[in-house]
Each structure stands twice: as structure tokens, then as C-alpha cells.
Amino acid sequence: MRFNYSKIPYLLVLLVGFSFSGFSQKLFTLDTHNVDNNRLKMEIEPGLFFNSGRSINGLYTVTPDRNFAVGLYLMATDIPEKIHKNMFNNALSGTNVRVTQEYALLLRYRIRAFKKYESNPYVGLISGWEELRLTQDSLGTMYMSTFLMTPHVGFELYLYKRMLYLNTQFRSVFYLGAKKSDAARPEELKSYLLLPSISLGLRL
């Protein structure tokens, strides 16, 4: 069953609303006066909208010092040709590439380099599964599935009341065990890709 990624913005609204409910206060210990006590973060990548994409990232802090968090990352997007040229060997010009679905576990550890400030660098790891759709006029459509490991470094820059923040990130993506729906197709997924990213986050 495919996840409908066009519903991600509505899911985000529901999750934010749920986080303010009485039940979620027991789960997430929501504190609007001292947001340092809040453990839930929600992030989206606005830039994906320009490529018919959507993403949502939910993180929950699990340690008392609020530095280590685990989460779930969901994403779908078209991939611009200037990027997918670095992703594939033997991809013909004019090939349309789309990540149709990605499900991943996210780990993140904040490094308290600036102890007096909430804005700090972090290291993280995204690990999961991704499906790619390649469409080329002369060859038709092919699906490719792969596991991926994405170590990354980033910086959370808080913009408003230590709740709203900008997350700049530099990722190294390693693709593992790619499988094609059409073995005769010439395209081959490379094993490595460098990928910058910018997200907008909200701590609840």
C-alpha cells in the first residue's frame, strides 16, 4: 500500500493539533512557558514544494539533557536533473526521476557547543528505504528500490522563542542493495551522493 504524500501537510496540522490536546500533554509534557521542557519537534522541507515534493519529520527527545532524539522521516519529491545526474550511471538525457516514497528512522545528537544558547550544531543519521521512479520517453517507466544510510551534520538556528528554528544540513547519502523492476534498463544507481538540505522546524 502506498502512502499518499499529498496528505502530508494535513497530517502535520493534525499532529500539531494533537500535540496540544490533553492526552498528548501526558505523552509529550507540553510546556508553553518553558519550551526547553518540550520534547517533540516537527520539521518540513519547504524547498521540496518547488519539485512537487513533500516531507515530514517527527523527532522525540529521549534523554534528560534533551540532546539525543529519535524520529521518523517521510518524503517524496521529483529530483532535478542536475542532481540525478550525480545519482545514476547511464541515465539518458531527459529522464524524469521521482522519489515516490521514503520511510526512514532518524537519530540526532545535539552538540552543546554554545551552552548559553539553544542554537547548536548536531550530528545525525537517517536510515531507511526508498523507492525511485525513472521515466524516459524511449524506455518507458522503471521502479528502483534501495536501502539508504545518510550520516549528516547540521545546525539548528532558533528564530522565535526557542520554538521555531531553521535547520541547515549537509548529508552524505549511501545507497545499499538497489533493485530494478526492469533488469535490462541501463541506469545504475551510484553508491554515494552529497546533498545539502534546509528544513523549517517547530518544537512543541
C-alpha positions as CSV (number, residue, x, y, z in Angstrom):
1,M,0.0,0.0,0.0
2,R,1.4,3.4,-1.0
3,F,1.4,6.4,1.4
4,N,-0.3,9.4,-0.1
5,Y,2.3,12.1,0.3
6,S,0.0,14.9,-0.9
7,K,-1.7,14.5,2.5
8,I,1.5,15.3,4.4
9,P,0.5,19.0,5.1
10,Y,-2.8,17.9,6.6
11,L,-1.0,15.2,8.7
12,L,1.3,17.9,10.0
13,V,-1.7,20.1,11.0
14,L,-3.3,17.1,12.7
15,L,-0.2,16.2,14.6
16,V,0.3,19.8,15.8
17,G,-3.3,19.9,16.9
18,F,-2.9,16.6,18.6
19,S,0.1,17.8,20.5
20,F,-2.0,20.5,22.1
21,S,-4.6,18.1,23.3
22,G,-4.9,16.9,26.9
23,F,-3.9,13.4,26.0
24,S,-0.7,14.5,24.2
25,Q,0.3,16.7,27.2
26,K,0.7,13.5,29.2
27,L,2.8,12.0,26.4
28,F,4.9,15.0,25.4
29,T,4.8,17.1,28.6
30,L,3.9,20.2,26.6
31,D,5.1,23.4,28.3
32,T,4.3,26.7,26.5
33,H,6.0,28.8,29.2
34,N,9.3,26.9,29.3
35,V,9.8,25.3,25.8
36,D,13.1,23.8,26.9
37,N,11.0,21.1,28.6
38,N,9.2,20.2,25.3
39,R,10.4,17.0,23.7
40,L,8.6,16.9,20.3
41,K,9.9,18.5,17.1
42,M,8.2,18.6,13.7
43,E,10.1,19.6,10.6
44,I,9.3,20.1,6.9
45,E,11.5,20.9,3.9
46,P,9.9,23.9,2.1
47,G,12.2,23.6,-0.9
48,L,10.6,20.3,-1.9
49,F,7.4,22.1,-2.8
50,F,9.2,23.6,-5.8
51,N,9.8,20.0,-7.1
52,S,6.3,18.7,-6.4
53,G,7.6,17.2,-3.2
54,R,6.5,16.8,0.4
55,S,8.3,15.8,3.6
56,I,7.6,15.4,7.3
57,N,10.0,14.7,10.1
58,G,8.9,14.0,13.7
59,L,11.5,13.9,16.4
60,Y,11.2,13.0,20.1
61,T,13.9,13.7,22.6
62,V,14.6,10.7,24.8
63,T,17.4,11.8,27.1
64,P,17.1,14.1,30.2
65,D,19.6,16.5,28.8
66,R,17.4,17.0,25.7
67,N,20.3,16.3,23.4
68,F,19.5,12.9,21.8
69,A,16.4,12.4,19.8
70,V,14.8,9.7,17.6
71,G,12.3,10.1,14.9
72,L,10.6,9.2,11.7
73,Y,11.2,10.7,8.3
74,L,8.8,10.5,5.3
75,M,9.4,12.1,2.0
76,A,8.5,12.1,-1.7
77,T,9.8,14.5,-4.4
78,D,10.8,15.0,-8.0
79,I,14.6,15.1,-8.4
80,P,16.1,17.9,-10.6
81,E,18.2,16.6,-13.5
82,K,21.3,18.4,-12.2
83,I,21.1,16.3,-9.1
84,H,20.1,12.9,-10.6
85,K,23.0,13.1,-13.0
86,N,25.1,12.6,-9.9
87,M,22.9,9.8,-8.7
88,F,23.0,7.4,-11.7
89,N,25.3,5.9,-14.2
90,N,24.0,5.5,-17.8
91,A,20.9,7.8,-17.3
92,L,19.8,9.2,-20.6
93,S,19.1,12.9,-21.0
94,G,15.5,13.8,-20.4
95,T,14.9,11.1,-17.8
96,N,12.4,12.1,-15.2
97,V,13.3,10.8,-11.7
98,R,11.0,10.9,-8.7
99,V,11.3,9.6,-5.2
100,T,7.8,8.1,-4.9
101,Q,8.2,7.2,-1.2
102,E,10.8,7.1,1.5
103,Y,10.5,5.7,5.1
104,A,13.4,6.2,7.4
105,L,14.4,6.2,11.1
106,L,16.2,9.3,12.2
107,L,18.7,9.7,15.0
108,R,20.1,13.1,16.1
109,Y,22.5,14.2,18.8
110,R,22.9,17.9,19.6
111,I,26.4,19.1,20.5
112,R,26.2,21.8,23.1
113,A,29.0,23.9,21.6
114,F,27.2,27.1,22.7
115,K,25.9,26.3,26.1
116,K,24.2,29.6,26.7
117,Y,22.2,29.3,23.5
118,E,19.6,26.9,22.1
119,S,21.1,27.2,18.6
120,N,23.7,24.5,18.3
121,P,25.3,22.1,15.8
122,Y,24.4,18.4,15.7
123,V,25.3,15.1,14.1
124,G,22.7,12.6,12.8
125,L,21.8,9.5,10.9
126,I,18.9,8.7,8.6
127,S,18.4,5.0,7.8
128,G,15.6,3.5,5.8
129,W,14.1,2.5,2.4
130,E,13.4,4.5,-0.7
131,E,11.6,3.8,-4.0
132,L,12.6,5.7,-7.2
133,R,10.6,6.0,-10.4
134,L,12.5,6.6,-13.6
135,T,10.6,7.7,-16.7
136,Q,12.2,8.1,-20.1
137,D,10.3,8.6,-23.4
138,S,12.1,5.9,-25.3
139,L,12.4,3.4,-22.5
140,G,9.2,3.8,-20.5
141,T,8.9,3.6,-16.7
142,M,11.1,1.7,-14.3
143,Y,11.0,1.5,-10.5
144,M,14.1,1.1,-8.3
145,S,14.1,0.3,-4.6
146,T,17.1,0.8,-2.3
147,F,18.1,1.0,1.3
148,L,20.0,4.1,2.3
149,M,22.2,5.4,5.1
150,T,22.5,9.1,5.5
151,P,25.0,10.4,8.0
152,H,24.8,14.2,8.3
153,V,25.8,17.3,10.2
154,G,23.7,20.3,10.7
155,F,22.9,23.4,12.8
156,E,19.6,24.3,14.4
157,L,19.2,28.1,14.3
158,Y,16.3,29.2,16.6
159,L,14.4,32.2,15.2
160,Y,11.5,32.6,17.6
161,K,11.1,31.9,21.4
162,R,13.3,28.8,21.1
163,M,10.4,27.1,19.3
164,L,10.7,28.0,15.6
165,Y,14.0,27.1,14.0
166,L,15.9,26.8,10.7
167,N,17.7,23.5,10.2
168,T,20.6,23.7,7.8
169,Q,22.1,20.3,7.0
170,F,24.8,18.6,4.9
171,R,24.1,15.0,4.0
172,S,26.2,12.1,2.6
173,V,23.8,9.5,1.2
174,F,24.9,5.9,0.8
175,Y,22.7,3.6,-1.3
176,L,22.7,-0.1,-0.5
177,G,21.3,-3.0,-2.4
178,A,19.4,-1.2,-5.2
179,K,17.0,-3.4,-7.2
180,K,15.4,-2.6,-10.6
181,S,12.0,-3.6,-11.8
182,D,13.5,-4.0,-15.3
183,A,16.9,-5.6,-15.3
184,A,17.5,-4.7,-18.9
185,R,17.4,-1.0,-18.3
186,P,20.9,0.7,-18.4
187,E,20.5,3.0,-15.4
188,E,22.5,2.1,-12.3
189,L,22.2,3.9,-9.0
190,K,25.6,5.1,-7.7
191,S,26.5,4.2,-4.2
192,Y,27.2,7.7,-2.9
193,L,25.7,11.2,-3.1
194,L,26.4,14.6,-1.4
195,L,23.2,16.5,-0.6
196,P,22.6,19.8,1.3
197,S,19.2,20.4,2.9
198,I,17.3,23.2,4.7
199,S,14.3,22.4,6.9
200,L,11.9,24.5,9.0
201,G,11.2,23.1,12.4
202,L,8.9,23.7,15.4
203,R,9.4,22.5,18.9
204,L,6.1,21.7,20.6
